[in-house]
């Protein structure tokens, strides 16, 4: 199997020969893996965890392994940026579901 195109902005290091699809403008196919915390964890502990995860994600060997494991490209954000992205994606997909009339059985 070979990828032919992807959605989202910019180029993909993992798919240099792929073109960006214009079929769904404004939609991305990026996988999102983000740790989410339980209530009550001290902010200092979370800040340290974020720093260590981010340090690992920018390490060349980890980036290479992620790319080779399916083209995952790290996207490092602050908690506020990530929350804004989730709100934006939720609104976009809610509109799409409503427009196509999708229902859950």
C-alpha positions as CSV (number, residue, x, y, z in Angstrom):
1,X,0.0,0.0,0.0
2,X,1.3,3.5,-0.9
3,X,-0.1,6.9,0.2
4,X,-1.1,9.1,-2.7
5,X,-2.2,12.2,-0.9
6,X,-2.8,13.7,2.5
7,X,-5.0,16.4,4.0
8,X,-3.7,19.4,6.0
9,X,-1.3,22.2,5.6
10,X,2.3,22.0,4.5
11,X,4.4,19.0,3.3
12,X,4.9,15.7,5.0
13,X,8.4,14.5,5.7
14,X,7.1,11.0,5.8
15,X,5.5,11.3,2.3
16,X,7.7,13.5,0.2
17,X,6.1,12.2,-3.1
18,X,2.5,12.7,-1.8
19,X,0.4,15.7,-2.8
20,X,-1.9,17.5,-0.6
21,X,-5.6,16.6,-1.2
22,X,-7.9,19.5,-2.0
23,X,-11.0,17.3,-1.6
24,X,-11.7,18.3,2.0
25,X,-10.2,21.8,2.5
26,X,-9.8,22.7,6.1
27,X,-9.7,19.1,7.2
28,X,-6.6,17.2,8.4
29,X,-5.7,13.6,8.7
30,X,-3.2,14.0,11.4
31,X,-3.3,11.4,14.2
32,X,-3.5,13.0,17.7
33,X,-2.0,11.3,20.6
34,X,-1.9,13.5,23.7
35,X,-1.8,12.6,27.4
36,X,-4.7,13.9,29.3
37,X,-4.5,14.3,33.0
38,X,-6.7,13.4,35.9
39,X,-7.9,16.2,38.2
40,X,-5.8,17.0,41.1
41,X,-2.3,16.4,39.7
42,X,0.0,19.2,40.7
43,X,0.8,21.7,38.0
44,X,4.6,21.3,38.7
45,X,4.4,17.6,38.0
46,X,2.5,18.2,34.8
47,X,5.0,20.8,33.6
48,X,7.8,18.4,34.2
49,X,6.0,15.6,32.4
50,X,5.3,17.9,29.4
51,X,8.9,19.0,29.3
52,X,10.2,15.5,29.3
53,X,7.7,14.3,26.6
54,X,8.5,17.3,24.4
55,X,12.3,16.7,24.9
56,X,11.8,13.1,23.7
57,X,9.6,14.1,20.8
58,X,12.3,16.4,19.3
59,X,15.1,13.9,19.7
60,X,16.3,12.9,16.2
61,X,16.1,9.1,16.9
62,X,12.6,9.3,18.3
63,X,11.4,11.5,15.3
64,X,12.9,8.9,12.9
65,X,11.2,6.0,14.7
66,X,7.8,7.8,14.6
67,X,8.2,8.7,10.9
68,X,9.1,5.1,10.1
69,X,6.1,3.8,12.2
70,X,3.6,5.3,9.9
71,X,4.5,8.9,9.3
72,X,3.7,10.3,12.7
73,X,5.1,13.8,13.0
74,X,5.2,15.3,16.5
75,X,3.2,18.4,17.1
76,X,4.2,20.1,20.3
77,X,1.7,22.5,21.8
78,X,0.9,24.1,25.1
79,X,-2.2,22.9,27.0
80,X,-4.1,26.1,26.0
81,X,-3.1,25.6,22.3
82,X,-4.3,22.0,22.4
83,X,-7.6,22.9,24.1
84,X,-8.2,25.5,21.4
85,X,-7.5,23.0,18.7
86,X,-9.9,20.4,20.2
87,X,-12.6,23.1,20.4
88,X,-12.0,24.1,16.7
89,X,-12.0,20.4,15.5
90,X,-15.2,19.6,17.5
91,X,-17.0,22.6,16.0
92,X,-15.8,21.7,12.5
93,X,-16.8,18.0,12.7
94,X,-20.1,18.8,14.4
95,X,-21.0,21.0,11.4
96,X,-19.9,18.2,9.0
97,X,-22.1,15.6,10.8
98,X,-25.0,18.0,10.8
99,X,-24.6,18.8,7.1
100,X,-24.5,15.2,6.0
101,X,-27.3,14.2,8.3
102,X,-25.3,11.4,10.1
103,X,-27.1,9.7,12.9
104,X,-26.0,7.2,15.6
105,X,-28.1,4.1,15.8
